[in-house]
Amino acid sequence: MKKNNPAPAETKLTAVDLARLAAAAISEKQGVDIIAYDVSGVSSIADYYLVASGQNTAHLKALCNETSLVLKSRGINCWRQSGRPESGWVVADYVDFIIHFFKKDVRAYYAIDRLWENMPRLDIPLPGHPPG
């Protein structure tokens, strides 16, 4: 007689895990300049802000879609998204972390990284990515 073994309890992913998972999805689609700022000590909105760059409108769309698919596969849905790839900037709010997808020139223009330049960075272990 076969014994029924209970399924192992699924470990709940932390905000750090989710931010790293999103960063890996972005990297997988050749997103560049991926930085995760730890704003947990100063923001009541989110614990991490991820900022990533894409080459063009189609690339931004691919980055957003891939990230959404990867996170959805883990049961994590985007709470709200604003902007369009055609504008060069899309913001996706995943509650514990927010992702800013930029075309490179738009990111440089708005200099959003300067807002959080003094915040600690989350170490994102990705190939070719310097430690935070």
Backbone torsions as a table, in degrees:
resi	resn	phi	psi	omega
1	MET	NA	131.9	-178.4
2	LYS	-78.9	135.3	179.8
3	LYS	-88.3	136.1	176.8
4	ASN	-84.7	114.8	176.5
5	ASN	-96.5	130.1	178.2
6	PRO	-65.5	145.9	176.9
7	ALA	-64.4	142.5	178.6
8	PRO	-63.2	143.1	179.4
9	ALA	-64.0	132.3	179.0
10	GLU	-75.9	130.0	-180.0
11	THR	-77.1	131.0	178.0
12	LYS	-72.9	130.5	179.7
13	LEU	-77.1	137.4	177.7
14	THR	-84.4	171.2	176.7
15	ALA	-59.2	-37.7	177.9
16	VAL	-62.9	-47.0	179.7
17	ASP	-58.8	-44.7	-177.8
18	LEU	-66.7	-41.2	178.1
19	ALA	-62.5	-41.5	178.4
20	ARG	-67.8	-37.6	177.0
21	LEU	-62.9	-43.7	177.8
22	ALA	-63.6	-43.7	179.6
23	ALA	-61.3	-40.0	178.4
24	ALA	-64.5	-39.4	178.3
25	ALA	-64.3	-41.5	178.6
26	ILE	-64.2	-44.7	179.5
27	SER	-62.8	-38.7	-179.8
28	GLU	-59.6	-30.6	178.3
29	LYS	-96.9	21.0	177.0
30	GLN	66.0	27.6	169.3
31	GLY	-66.3	148.9	-176.0
32	VAL	-126.5	169.6	178.3
33	ASP	51.4	47.1	-177.9
34	ILE	-81.8	119.9	179.1
35	ILE	-131.1	135.5	175.6
36	ALA	-116.2	113.4	179.2
37	TYR	-92.0	132.0	176.5
38	ASP	-88.0	103.8	-178.5
39	VAL	-110.3	16.1	-175.6
40	SER	-59.7	-29.1	-179.1
41	GLY	-82.2	-12.0	-176.0
42	VAL	-128.3	-8.4	-176.5
43	SER	-118.0	135.4	173.7
44	SER	-94.2	-0.8	-177.0
45	ILE	-89.7	-45.5	-175.7
46	ALA	-154.1	164.0	177.5
47	ASP	-89.4	-30.4	-177.4
48	TYR	-137.4	143.2	169.9
49	TYR	-115.1	119.7	174.0
50	LEU	-97.8	138.7	176.2
51	VAL	-128.8	131.6	-178.8
52	ALA	-144.2	154.0	-179.1
53	SER	-117.4	148.1	173.9
54	GLY	-126.3	167.9	-173.7
55	GLN	-80.2	-38.0	-173.7
56	ASN	-158.2	-176.2	-177.5
57	THR	-58.1	-47.5	-179.0
58	ALA	-63.1	-38.4	179.6
59	HIS	-66.8	-41.7	177.2
60	LEU	-60.2	-43.0	179.2
61	LYS	-61.2	-43.1	179.1
62	ALA	-64.6	-40.6	178.7
63	LEU	-62.7	-46.5	179.4
64	CYS	-61.9	-46.8	-178.0
65	ASN	-63.9	-46.9	-178.4
66	GLU	-62.7	-43.6	179.8
67	THR	-62.0	-44.8	178.9
68	SER	-60.5	-44.7	-179.6
69	LEU	-63.2	-44.5	-179.6
70	VAL	-63.3	-45.0	-179.4
71	LEU	-69.2	-40.0	177.2
72	LYS	-60.5	-36.0	179.8
73	SER	-63.7	-18.8	176.9
74	ARG	-103.7	11.4	176.9
75	GLY	81.7	16.2	-178.1
76	ILE	-108.4	118.2	-179.9
77	ASN	-106.6	149.6	174.9
78	CYS	-70.7	128.0	-180.0
79	TRP	-75.0	-42.2	-179.4
80	ARG	-157.2	143.9	177.1
81	GLN	-130.7	141.0	-179.8
82	SER	-135.0	152.5	-179.1
83	GLY	88.1	170.5	179.9
84	ARG	-137.7	148.9	178.7
85	PRO	-53.3	-33.7	-179.8
86	GLU	-63.6	-24.6	179.3
87	SER	-81.9	-15.1	-178.3
88	GLY	89.6	2.3	-178.2
89	TRP	-150.9	123.0	175.7
90	VAL	-126.9	134.5	177.7
91	VAL	-116.0	126.4	179.3
92	ALA	-118.7	122.2	-177.3
93	ASP	-100.7	114.4	177.9
94	TYR	-108.2	25.4	177.4
95	VAL	70.3	-66.1	-179.8
96	ASP	-77.9	-20.1	177.3
97	PHE	-148.5	152.9	-179.4
98	ILE	-123.8	135.8	179.8
99	ILE	-111.3	129.7	173.4
100	HIS	-107.1	114.1	175.5
101	PHE	-100.0	124.8	-178.2
102	PHE	-127.2	149.8	158.6
103	LYS	-73.7	148.3	-174.8
104	LYS	-54.9	-44.6	-176.9
105	ASP	-68.5	-34.5	179.2
106	VAL	-70.3	-39.4	177.1
107	ARG	-61.6	-43.4	178.6
108	ALA	-64.4	-40.7	-178.7
109	TYR	-62.8	-47.8	-177.3
110	TYR	-82.0	-16.3	176.8
111	ALA	47.6	43.8	-176.8
112	ILE	-61.9	-29.1	179.8
113	ASP	-61.4	-26.0	178.8
114	ARG	-65.6	-25.8	178.2
115	LEU	-61.1	-35.5	-173.5
116	TRP	-118.4	17.5	-174.9
117	GLU	-60.5	-22.8	179.7
118	ASN	-95.3	1.2	179.4
119	MET	-84.0	149.8	174.9
120	PRO	-63.2	151.7	177.1
121	ARG	-106.2	142.2	176.6
122	LEU	-78.2	131.5	175.9
123	ASP	-67.7	122.6	-179.8
124	ILE	-116.7	102.0	-177.8
125	PRO	-75.9	85.1	178.8
126	LEU	-121.6	148.3	177.1
127	PRO	-57.4	130.1	177.3
128	GLY	75.4	9.4	-178.9
129	HIS	-106.1	121.7	179.3
130	PRO	-67.5	144.3	177.6
131	PRO	-59.4	146.6	-179.3
132	GLY	-68.1	NA	NA
